[in-house]
């Protein structure tokens, strides 16, 4: 299981930082096969966002910093990265996020970008992808960095 799936299954609070950057026995026993550095970054992002009181509060704080402090480009990118990693860990989606079908649902193994959101007549939240089709959010999952770099799904 990749780093996003691992955090979603076990929660960031249960997962502790691997000692000396190596896989622990527990990670191996749990079936972790993802990028260890990405897992550590996801854990850090979750902890940082929780310090702000949650995703919306962190997003608001970062936006205020951007307007007030004129942070460096590196700081701005780091803040965006923290919010993306938190979204990945908690199935939160925003327009522009790169996604894939969750566990191969719908038979596509390509990556897509979210263009918009809406709720259907039954109240199901849907995402319209850049191919024009719409899917329930529950059937989507964020793509990993490795998948985005490869421009394809790696675990299906």
C-alpha positions as CSV (number, residue, x, y, z in Angstrom):
1,X,0.0,0.0,0.0
2,X,1.3,3.5,-0.8
3,X,1.8,6.3,1.6
4,X,-1.6,7.9,1.1
5,X,-3.4,4.6,1.5
6,X,-1.3,3.8,4.6
7,X,-2.1,7.1,6.3
8,X,-5.8,6.8,5.4
9,X,-6.0,3.3,6.9
10,X,-3.9,3.8,10.0
11,X,-4.2,7.6,10.7
12,X,-1.4,10.0,11.1
13,X,-1.5,9.9,14.9
14,X,-0.9,6.1,15.0
15,X,2.0,6.2,12.6
16,X,5.2,7.4,14.2
17,X,8.2,8.6,12.3
18,X,10.4,5.7,11.1
19,X,13.7,5.6,13.0
20,X,16.7,6.7,11.0
21,X,14.7,6.8,7.7
22,X,14.3,3.1,7.5
23,X,11.2,1.0,7.4
24,X,10.2,-0.3,10.7
25,X,8.9,-3.9,11.3
26,X,5.5,-2.5,11.9
27,X,5.3,-0.7,8.6
28,X,6.4,-3.8,6.8
29,X,3.9,-6.0,8.7
30,X,1.2,-3.5,7.8
31,X,2.0,-3.9,4.1
32,X,3.5,-0.5,3.5
33,X,5.3,-0.4,0.1
34,X,5.2,3.3,-0.6
35,X,7.8,6.1,-0.5
36,X,9.1,6.5,3.0
37,X,10.0,10.2,2.6
38,X,6.5,10.9,1.3
39,X,5.0,9.1,4.3
40,X,7.1,11.2,6.7
41,X,6.1,14.3,4.9
42,X,2.4,13.3,5.1
43,X,2.7,12.8,8.9
44,X,4.4,16.1,9.3
45,X,1.7,17.9,7.2
46,X,-1.1,16.3,9.3
47,X,0.6,17.3,12.5
48,X,1.2,20.9,11.3
49,X,-2.4,21.4,10.1
50,X,-3.8,20.1,13.3
51,X,-1.7,22.6,15.2
52,X,-3.7,25.3,13.3
53,X,-7.0,23.7,14.3
54,X,-7.7,21.9,11.1
55,X,-7.6,22.3,7.3
56,X,-9.8,25.3,6.9
57,X,-7.9,27.2,9.7
58,X,-4.5,26.3,8.3
59,X,-5.6,27.3,4.8
60,X,-6.9,30.7,6.2
61,X,-3.7,31.2,8.1
62,X,-1.5,30.5,5.1
63,X,-3.6,32.9,3.0
64,X,-3.3,35.6,5.6
65,X,0.5,35.1,5.7
66,X,0.6,35.4,1.9
67,X,-1.2,38.7,2.0
68,X,0.5,40.2,5.1
69,X,4.0,38.9,5.2
70,X,4.9,38.5,1.5
71,X,6.5,35.1,2.1
72,X,9.3,33.8,-0.1
73,X,8.4,31.6,-3.0
74,X,9.8,28.6,-1.1
75,X,7.6,29.3,1.9
76,X,4.6,29.7,-0.3
77,X,5.3,26.4,-2.1
78,X,5.9,24.7,1.2
79,X,2.5,25.9,2.6
80,X,0.8,24.7,-0.6
81,X,2.5,21.3,-0.2
82,X,1.4,21.0,3.5
83,X,-2.2,21.6,2.5
84,X,-2.0,19.2,-0.4
85,X,-0.5,16.5,1.8
86,X,-3.2,17.0,4.4
87,X,-5.9,16.8,1.7
88,X,-4.3,13.5,0.4
89,X,-4.4,12.0,3.9
90,X,-8.0,13.0,4.6
91,X,-9.8,12.6,1.2
92,X,-10.3,16.4,0.8
93,X,-10.4,17.5,-2.8
94,X,-10.0,20.9,-4.4
95,X,-10.2,22.1,-8.0
96,X,-7.0,21.2,-9.8
97,X,-6.1,18.2,-7.6
98,X,-4.7,15.2,-9.5
99,X,-6.7,12.1,-8.8
100,X,-7.3,8.5,-10.0
101,X,-10.0,5.9,-9.5
102,X,-10.0,4.4,-6.0
103,X,-8.9,0.7,-6.3
104,X,-9.5,0.7,-10.1
105,X,-13.2,1.6,-9.9
106,X,-14.7,2.6,-13.3
107,X,-11.9,0.7,-15.1
108,X,-9.7,3.7,-15.8
109,X,-6.0,3.7,-14.8
110,X,-5.2,7.2,-15.9
111,X,-4.7,10.4,-13.9
112,X,-7.2,13.3,-14.1
113,X,-7.5,16.8,-12.7
114,X,-10.7,18.0,-10.9
115,X,-12.4,20.8,-12.8
116,X,-15.4,21.4,-10.6
117,X,-17.7,19.9,-8.0
118,X,-21.5,19.6,-7.7
119,X,-24.1,17.5,-5.9
120,X,-26.6,15.4,-7.9
121,X,-30.3,15.2,-7.1
122,X,-29.7,12.5,-4.5
123,X,-27.2,14.7,-2.6
124,X,-24.1,12.7,-3.8
125,X,-21.0,14.9,-4.1
126,X,-19.5,14.5,-7.5
127,X,-16.3,15.8,-9.2
128,X,-16.2,16.8,-12.8
129,X,-12.8,15.7,-14.2
130,X,-10.8,17.3,-17.0
131,X,-12.2,14.7,-19.4
132,X,-15.7,16.0,-18.8
133,X,-17.0,13.0,-17.0
134,X,-18.2,13.2,-13.4
135,X,-17.7,10.6,-10.6
136,X,-18.7,10.4,-6.9
137,X,-15.9,11.7,-4.6
138,X,-16.0,8.4,-2.7
139,X,-14.7,6.6,-5.9
140,X,-11.7,8.8,-6.3
141,X,-8.3,9.1,-4.5
142,X,-5.4,11.5,-4.8
143,X,-2.5,10.4,-7.0
144,X,0.9,10.1,-5.4
145,X,3.9,12.2,-6.4
146,X,5.4,9.1,-8.1
147,X,2.2,8.6,-10.1
148,X,2.1,12.3,-11.1
149,X,5.7,12.1,-12.2
150,X,5.1,8.9,-14.2
151,X,1.8,10.3,-15.5
152,X,-0.1,7.1,-14.7
153,X,-1.4,4.9,-11.9
154,X,1.3,2.7,-10.4
155,X,-0.7,0.4,-8.1
156,X,-3.4,-0.9,-10.3
